[in-house]
Amino acid sequence: MAFNGTGTFVRIYNWVTDKINSVPITASRMDTEMDGMAAGLSNCITKDGQTTITANIPMNSHKLTGLSVGNARTDSLTLGQVQDGQFTALGLTGGAADAYTASPSPAITGYVATMEYSAKIHATNLTTTPTLLISAISGGTIKKLDASKAEIAVEASDMLANGWYKFKRNVANDAWILLNPEIAKLPKQITIANNVSDANNDIDFSAGNFQFDDGTGIASLSALTKRLDATWAAGTNQGGLDTGTVANNTAYYLFAIYNPTSGISDALFSTSSTNPTMPSGYTKKKKIASLMTNGSAQIRNGIWKFNNDGSYEFIYLVQILDVSEARPGATAVLKTMTAPPNTRVKCSIELSDSSAGGAAPTVLITSPNQTDSTPSASLFTVRLIYVSATGENNSQCSYIEINLNSSSQLRYRYTNGDSSCTLIIFNKGWFDNNL
């Protein structure tokens, strides 16, 4: 016998007692005693690590101190490693958008029910079936919980690029539960303005979020400046034109664009309102606004005022004289306005006549999308009523908003006037619902 089961070493013989009892020293008794000592020492833990522990060791409310940090799955951890989340924070994910990967060190060998990790997502999820594979182990569809705590599919943009998210393992459904999905909210509106240093060629985009026009997700745009007079290149103060060169008196559309592979957003100009020529890798987009160039292929200056629903109003700093015509005649005239197609142009109208007496001249202004009608005393936009027949100059002013057609045209008809009548239309800007 060496240790008695409570950690006390017990000798077999007592030499003093043997002397009193005249028990001689014998080899067998010495071997038995020494064998007990050898057995006791063999049950001790050696400081150089030779000993292999064979049972649990109760610490009796004491602690192990001065531990080295663990780096293998079978190592002990220090309190610092736990506090630092060294093995549960996966860092920035890899892989493609919606197929996220993580490679912790040491690698895990399988998924278990108690696993919980956090990760920084490198690209916004675009589908409802993203996956997270840790240490290349298959079976990692990401789901979330509804109000009743039932598992449901995630939504596009529940995880945004560069956001930190927590994942809890559900082995039964072979899934990761996303514990902190993004809360749906109205995205911050991206706004634009003429660049102060080069208002004729450059546009400033504000930082903000944008919903992809195909409804598959959302991304963020950092504030940047893009040049209309140069071919597109990535980054701020770079070209923004998708193709060709800038044309005179032309509408250009401004897009926020996104590359799902790199997770990078940028901005783009195009003459197409729906199908710009996208740079390589950029497959997602959202139309932000539009602008007009002048006869020198420069940006016409103005102010863009945005609404929360993404619609906007553009106001010219100097209103544009789009129509100045003496006695237009009774035949309907289609007039191209200095505004993008299919917008609602805001105009001030003046009808003047320097002649005396006669029938009251009348003008009817309509959208080409409406039925053409003949102006009359009960159907008109502006009508000049003579106050005398002495020949003084008479004029009448009005303000209208007219929907333009796909060729940026409005229509006007004129009746009862003579050669001294003049129709003037000033273009103050336009409104676009941005659909």
C-alpha positions as CSV (number, residue, x, y, z in Angstrom):
1,M,0.0,0.0,0.0
2,A,1.3,3.4,-0.9
3,F,-1.5,6.1,-0.9
4,N,-4.6,5.4,1.1
5,G,-7.1,6.8,-1.4
6,T,-7.2,10.3,0.2
7,G,-3.7,11.2,-0.9
8,T,-1.9,10.2,2.3
9,F,1.2,8.0,1.9
10,V,1.1,5.0,4.3
11,R,4.2,3.0,5.2
12,I,3.9,-0.8,5.7
13,Y,6.5,-1.3,8.5
14,N,7.7,0.8,11.4
15,W,11.4,0.2,12.2
16,V,11.2,1.3,15.8
17,T,8.3,-1.0,16.5
18,D,10.2,-3.9,14.8
19,K,13.2,-3.2,17.1
20,I,11.1,-3.3,20.2
21,N,9.5,-6.6,19.1
22,S,12.9,-8.0,18.1
23,V,11.8,-8.3,14.5
24,P,15.0,-8.7,12.4
25,I,15.6,-6.8,9.2
26,T,15.1,-9.0,6.2
27,A,15.4,-8.6,2.5
28,S,11.7,-9.4,2.0
29,R,10.5,-6.8,4.4
30,M,12.9,-4.2,2.9
31,D,11.7,-5.0,-0.6
32,T,8.0,-4.7,0.4
33,E,8.6,-1.4,2.1
34,M,10.6,0.0,-0.9
35,D,8.1,-1.3,-3.4
36,G,5.4,0.7,-1.6
37,M,7.6,3.8,-1.8
38,A,8.2,3.2,-5.5
39,A,4.5,2.7,-6.1
40,G,3.7,5.9,-4.3
41,L,6.3,7.9,-6.2
42,S,5.0,6.4,-9.5
43,N,1.5,7.9,-8.6
44,C,2.9,11.4,-8.3
45,I,2.9,14.0,-11.1
46,T,6.4,14.8,-12.4
47,K,7.2,18.4,-13.2
48,D,9.0,17.6,-16.4
49,G,5.8,16.1,-18.0
50,Q,6.7,12.4,-17.9
51,T,3.6,11.4,-16.0
52,T,0.4,10.4,-17.9
53,I,-2.6,11.3,-15.7
54,T,-4.9,8.3,-15.3
55,A,-7.9,9.8,-13.4
56,N,-9.6,13.1,-12.7
57,I,-7.8,15.3,-10.2
58,P,-10.0,17.3,-7.8
59,M,-8.5,20.8,-7.2
60,N,-10.4,21.4,-3.9
61,S,-11.3,25.0,-5.0
62,H,-7.7,25.7,-6.1
63,K,-6.6,26.8,-9.5
64,L,-3.9,26.2,-12.0
65,T,-1.9,29.4,-12.6
66,G,0.7,30.5,-15.1
67,L,-0.7,28.5,-18.0
68,S,0.6,28.9,-21.5
69,V,-2.0,29.7,-24.1
70,G,-3.6,26.7,-25.8
71,N,-3.4,26.2,-29.5
72,A,-4.7,22.7,-30.2
73,R,-8.3,21.4,-29.7
74,T,-7.0,19.2,-26.8
75,D,-5.2,22.0,-25.0
76,S,-6.4,23.9,-21.9
77,L,-7.3,27.6,-22.4
78,T,-6.3,30.6,-20.4
79,L,-8.9,33.0,-19.1
80,G,-7.4,35.6,-21.5
81,Q,-8.1,33.5,-24.5
82,V,-11.7,33.1,-23.5
83,Q,-12.1,36.9,-22.9
84,D,-10.5,37.6,-26.2
85,G,-12.9,35.2,-28.0
86,Q,-9.8,33.8,-29.7
87,F,-11.4,30.7,-31.1
88,T,-15.0,31.8,-31.5
89,A,-14.4,35.0,-33.5
90,L,-13.8,33.8,-37.1
91,G,-12.7,37.1,-38.5
92,L,-13.5,38.1,-42.1
93,T,-15.2,35.5,-44.1
94,G,-14.0,34.3,-47.5
95,G,-15.6,32.7,-50.4
96,A,-18.2,34.2,-52.7
97,A,-21.2,36.2,-51.7
98,D,-23.8,33.8,-50.3
99,A,-21.2,31.0,-50.0
100,Y,-19.2,32.1,-47.0
101,T,-16.2,30.2,-45.7
102,A,-14.1,30.5,-42.5
103,S,-10.9,28.7,-41.5
104,P,-10.2,28.9,-37.8
105,S,-6.9,27.6,-36.3
106,P,-7.0,24.9,-35.1
107,A,-9.6,23.6,-37.5
108,I,-12.8,22.1,-36.2
109,T,-13.5,18.5,-37.0
110,G,-17.3,18.6,-37.1
111,Y,-20.4,20.6,-36.1
112,V,-22.0,20.1,-32.7
113,A,-25.1,21.5,-31.2
114,T,-23.4,23.9,-28.7
115,M,-21.3,25.7,-31.3
116,E,-21.6,29.5,-31.5
117,Y,-19.4,31.7,-33.6
118,S,-19.2,35.3,-34.7
119,A,-17.9,36.4,-38.1
120,K,-17.3,39.6,-40.1
121,I,-19.2,39.1,-43.4
122,H,-17.1,40.2,-46.4
123,A,-20.1,40.6,-48.9
124,T,-23.8,41.3,-48.5
125,N,-26.0,38.2,-48.9
126,L,-28.0,38.4,-52.1
127,T,-30.2,35.3,-51.7
128,T,-32.3,33.6,-49.1
129,T,-30.1,30.5,-49.0
130,P,-26.6,31.7,-48.0
131,T,-24.2,29.1,-46.5
132,L,-21.4,29.2,-43.9
133,L,-18.8,26.4,-44.1
134,I,-16.2,26.3,-41.3
135,S,-13.1,24.3,-41.9
136,A,-14.6,23.2,-45.2
137,I,-17.2,21.1,-43.4
138,S,-20.4,20.9,-45.5
139,G,-23.8,21.5,-44.2
140,G,-24.1,25.2,-43.3
141,T,-27.3,26.8,-44.6
142,I,-27.9,30.1,-42.7
143,K,-31.4,30.6,-41.3
144,K,-33.0,33.0,-38.8
145,L,-35.8,33.0,-36.3
146,D,-39.2,34.6,-36.7
147,A,-41.2,36.2,-33.9
148,S,-42.4,32.8,-32.7
149,K,-38.7,31.5,-32.7
150,A,-39.4,29.2,-35.6
151,E,-36.6,28.8,-38.2
152,I,-37.2,30.6,-41.4
153,A,-35.1,31.5,-44.5
154,V,-33.1,34.7,-44.2
155,E,-33.8,37.6,-46.5
156,A,-31.5,39.3,-49.0
157,S,-29.3,41.9,-47.1
158,D,-29.9,40.3,-43.7
159,M,-26.1,40.3,-43.5
160,L,-24.4,43.4,-44.9
161,A,-20.8,43.6,-46.0
162,N,-18.3,44.4,-43.2
163,G,-21.0,43.7,-40.5
164,W,-20.3,41.4,-37.5
165,Y,-22.9,38.6,-37.1
166,K,-23.4,35.7,-34.6
167,F,-24.2,32.2,-35.6
168,K,-25.6,29.4,-33.4
169,R,-25.5,25.8,-34.6
170,N,-28.6,23.7,-35.0
171,V,-27.4,20.2,-35.8
172,A,-30.9,18.8,-36.1
173,N,-31.7,21.0,-39.2
174,D,-28.1,21.1,-40.4
175,A,-28.1,24.9,-40.2
176,W,-26.6,28.0,-38.7
177,I,-29.1,30.3,-36.9
178,L,-28.3,33.9,-37.6
179,L,-28.9,35.5,-34.2
180,N,-28.6,39.2,-35.2
181,P,-30.0,39.8,-38.7
182,E,-30.2,43.4,-40.0
183,I,-33.4,45.2,-39.0
184,A,-35.3,46.2,-42.0
185,K,-35.4,50.0,-42.4
186,L,-35.6,52.6,-45.1
187,P,-32.1,52.9,-46.6
188,K,-30.3,56.2,-46.2
189,Q,-30.9,58.1,-49.5
190,I,-27.9,58.7,-51.7
191,T,-27.9,62.3,-53.0
192,I,-25.9,64.1,-55.7
193,A,-24.6,67.6,-56.4
194,N,-22.5,69.5,-58.8
195,N,-18.9,69.3,-57.7
196,V,-17.7,72.8,-56.5
197,S,-14.3,72.6,-58.1
198,D,-15.6,71.4,-61.5
199,A,-19.3,71.8,-61.7
200,N,-19.3,71.5,-65.5
201,N,-17.9,67.9,-65.5
202,D,-18.0,66.3,-62.0
203,I,-20.7,65.1,-59.8
204,D,-20.4,64.4,-56.0
205,F,-22.2,61.4,-54.7
206,S,-23.0,61.3,-50.9
207,A,-22.6,58.2,-48.8
208,G,-25.7,56.0,-48.4
209,N,-27.4,52.7,-49.0
210,F,-29.1,51.6,-52.2
211,Q,-31.5,48.8,-52.9
212,F,-30.6,46.9,-56.1
213,D,-33.1,47.5,-58.8
214,D,-33.7,43.7,-59.2
215,G,-34.8,43.5,-55.5
216,T,-32.0,41.0,-54.6
217,G,-30.2,43.0,-51.9
218,I,-28.8,46.2,-50.6
219,A,-25.3,47.8,-50.5
220,S,-23.6,50.9,-49.2
221,L,-21.8,53.6,-51.2
222,S,-19.1,55.7,-49.7
223,A,-19.0,59.4,-50.7
224,L,-17.1,59.9,-53.9
225,T,-16.8,62.2,-56.9
226,K,-17.1,60.9,-60.5
227,R,-16.2,62.6,-63.8
228,L,-18.7,62.7,-66.7
229,D,-15.9,63.7,-69.1
230,A,-13.8,60.5,-68.7
231,T,-14.3,56.7,-69.1
232,W,-15.2,54.8,-66.0
233,A,-12.5,53.8,-63.6
234,A,-12.8,52.6,-60.1
235,G,-12.7,55.0,-57.2
236,T,-13.2,58.7,-56.4
237,N,-12.1,61.5,-58.7
238,Q,-12.1,59.0,-61.5
239,G,-14.1,58.8,-64.8
240,G,-17.7,57.7,-64.6
241,L,-18.9,57.4,-68.2
242,D,-19.9,53.9,-69.1
243,T,-19.0,54.1,-72.8
244,G,-18.3,56.6,-75.6
245,T,-17.8,60.4,-75.1
246,V,-20.0,63.0,-73.6
247,A,-22.7,64.3,-76.1
248,N,-24.3,67.8,-76.3
249,N,-27.8,68.4,-75.0
250,T,-28.2,64.8,-73.8
251,A,-29.8,63.2,-70.7
252,Y,-27.4,61.1,-68.6
253,Y,-28.5,58.8,-65.8
254,L,-26.5,58.3,-62.6
255,F,-26.2,54.8,-61.1
256,A,-24.9,53.4,-57.9
257,I,-23.3,50.0,-58.8
258,Y,-22.0,47.0,-56.8
259,N,-19.6,44.2,-57.4
260,P,-20.8,41.1,-55.4
261,T,-17.5,39.3,-55.6
262,S,-15.3,42.1,-54.2
263,G,-18.1,43.7,-52.1
264,I,-17.1,47.1,-53.6
265,S,-19.6,49.9,-54.7
266,D,-19.0,52.7,-57.1
267,A,-21.0,55.1,-59.4
268,L,-21.6,55.3,-63.1
269,F,-23.0,57.6,-65.8
270,S,-25.0,56.3,-68.8
271,T,-27.3,57.5,-71.6
272,S,-29.4,54.4,-70.8
273,S,-31.9,54.7,-68.0
274,T,-32.2,50.9,-67.5
275,N,-29.2,49.1,-69.1
276,P,-25.9,50.9,-68.6
277,T,-22.7,49.2,-69.8
278,M,-21.5,47.8,-66.5
279,P,-17.8,47.6,-65.6
280,S,-16.4,44.0,-65.2
281,G,-17.6,42.3,-62.0
282,Y,-20.3,44.9,-61.3
283,T,-23.7,43.2,-61.7
284,K,-25.9,45.1,-59.3
285,K,-27.2,48.7,-59.8
286,K,-29.7,51.4,-58.8
287,K,-30.6,54.5,-60.7
288,I,-30.1,57.5,-58.5
289,A,-31.0,60.5,-60.7
290,S,-30.4,62.1,-64.1
291,L,-28.8,65.2,-65.5
292,M,-28.7,67.2,-68.8
293,T,-25.7,68.4,-70.7
294,N,-25.6,71.7,-72.6
295,G,-24.4,72.6,-76.1
296,S,-20.8,72.2,-75.0
297,A,-21.2,68.7,-73.5
298,Q,-21.1,70.1,-70.0
299,I,-23.3,69.4,-67.0
300,R,-26.2,71.9,-66.7
301,N,-26.0,73.3,-63.2
302,G,-28.9,72.9,-60.7
303,I,-30.0,71.5,-57.5
304,W,-31.3,67.9,-56.9
305,K,-33.8,67.6,-54.0
306,F,-34.4,64.1,-52.9
307,N,-37.4,62.5,-51.2
308,N,-37.4,59.5,-48.9
309,D,-39.0,57.3,-51.5
310,G,-36.1,57.9,-53.9
311,S,-38.0,60.3,-56.1
312,Y,-36.3,63.7,-56.7
313,E,-36.8,67.2,-58.1
314,F,-34.2,69.0,-60.2
315,I,-34.3,72.8,-60.2
316,Y,-32.2,74.7,-62.8
317,L,-30.1,77.5,-61.3
318,V,-31.0,79.5,-64.4
319,Q,-34.3,78.6,-66.1
320,I,-34.1,77.4,-69.7
321,L,-36.0,79.2,-72.5
322,D,-37.2,76.2,-74.4
323,V,-40.0,77.9,-76.5
324,S,-40.3,81.4,-77.9
325,E,-42.5,81.3,-80.9
326,A,-44.7,83.9,-82.7
327,R,-48.1,82.6,-83.6
328,P,-47.5,78.9,-83.4
329,G,-50.5,78.1,-85.4
330,A,-53.4,75.7,-84.9
331,T,-51.6,72.6,-85.8
332,A,-50.3,70.6,-82.8
333,V,-46.6,71.1,-82.2
334,L,-44.3,68.6,-80.4
335,K,-41.5,70.4,-78.6
336,T,-38.4,68.8,-77.1
337,M,-37.7,70.2,-73.7
338,T,-34.4,70.4,-71.9
339,A,-35.2,67.5,-69.5
340,P,-34.8,63.7,-69.5
341,P,-37.5,61.6,-71.2
342,N,-40.6,60.5,-69.2
343,T,-40.1,63.1,-66.5
344,R,-42.6,65.8,-65.4
345,V,-41.2,69.1,-66.5
346,K,-42.0,72.3,-64.5
347,C,-42.7,75.3,-66.7
348,S,-43.8,78.9,-66.6
349,I,-45.8,80.0,-69.6
350,E,-46.3,83.5,-71.1
351,L,-48.7,84.4,-73.9
352,S,-48.5,88.0,-75.1
353,D,-50.1,90.0,-77.9
354,S,-49.3,93.5,-78.9
355,S,-52.3,93.9,-81.3
356,A,-55.6,95.5,-80.5
357,G,-58.9,93.7,-80.2
358,G,-59.8,90.5,-82.0
359,A,-60.5,87.1,-80.8
360,A,-58.8,86.0,-77.5
361,P,-55.7,83.9,-78.4
362,T,-55.6,80.6,-76.5
363,V,-52.9,77.9,-76.0
364,L,-53.4,74.4,-74.7
365,I,-50.3,72.5,-73.5
366,T,-50.6,68.7,-73.0
367,S,-48.5,65.7,-72.7
368,P,-48.0,63.7,-75.9
369,N,-49.2,60.7,-73.8
370,Q,-52.6,62.4,-73.6
371,T,-55.3,62.7,-76.3
372,D,-54.7,65.7,-78.5
373,S,-57.4,68.3,-78.1
374,T,-58.3,71.7,-79.7
375,P,-58.0,74.6,-77.3
376,S,-61.1,76.6,-76.6
377,A,-62.6,79.1,-74.1
378,S,-63.3,76.1,-71.8
379,L,-60.1,74.1,-72.5
380,F,-56.9,75.9,-72.3
381,T,-53.6,76.3,-70.4
382,V,-53.3,80.0,-70.9
383,R,-55.7,82.4,-72.5
384,L,-55.2,86.1,-73.3
385,I,-58.3,88.2,-72.7
386,Y,-58.2,91.7,-74.2
387,V,-58.9,94.5,-71.8
388,S,-59.3,97.1,-74.5
389,A,-58.9,97.6,-78.2
390,T,-56.4,100.4,-78.1
391,G,-53.4,98.3,-79.1
392,E,-51.5,98.2,-75.8
393,N,-49.4,95.1,-75.1
394,N,-51.4,92.4,-73.3
395,S,-49.9,89.3,-71.6
396,Q,-51.0,86.3,-69.5
397,C,-48.7,84.1,-67.4
398,S,-49.3,80.6,-66.0
399,Y,-47.3,77.8,-64.3
400,I,-47.8,74.1,-65.3
401,E,-46.3,70.7,-64.8
402,I,-46.4,68.4,-67.9
403,N,-45.4,64.8,-68.3
404,L,-42.9,64.4,-71.1
405,N,-42.9,61.5,-73.5
406,S,-40.1,59.1,-74.2
407,S,-38.6,61.8,-76.5
408,S,-38.7,64.5,-73.9
409,Q,-41.5,66.3,-75.7
410,L,-44.6,68.2,-74.7
411,R,-47.4,69.3,-77.1
412,Y,-49.0,72.6,-77.6
413,R,-51.8,74.0,-79.8
414,Y,-52.7,77.6,-80.4
415,T,-55.9,79.3,-81.7
416,N,-57.4,82.7,-82.4
417,G,-54.1,84.5,-82.5
418,D,-52.5,86.8,-85.0
419,S,-48.9,87.4,-86.1
420,S,-48.3,89.6,-83.0
421,C,-49.0,86.8,-80.5
422,T,-45.9,85.1,-78.9
423,L,-45.8,82.0,-76.8
424,I,-42.9,81.7,-74.3
425,I,-42.1,78.6,-72.2
426,F,-39.4,78.7,-69.5
427,N,-38.2,75.3,-68.2
428,K,-37.6,75.5,-64.5
429,G,-36.6,71.8,-64.0
430,W,-38.2,68.5,-63.7
431,F,-39.6,65.8,-61.3
432,D,-38.8,62.1,-61.6
433,N,-40.3,59.3,-59.5
434,N,-37.1,57.3,-60.3
435,L,-38.9,54.1,-61.2
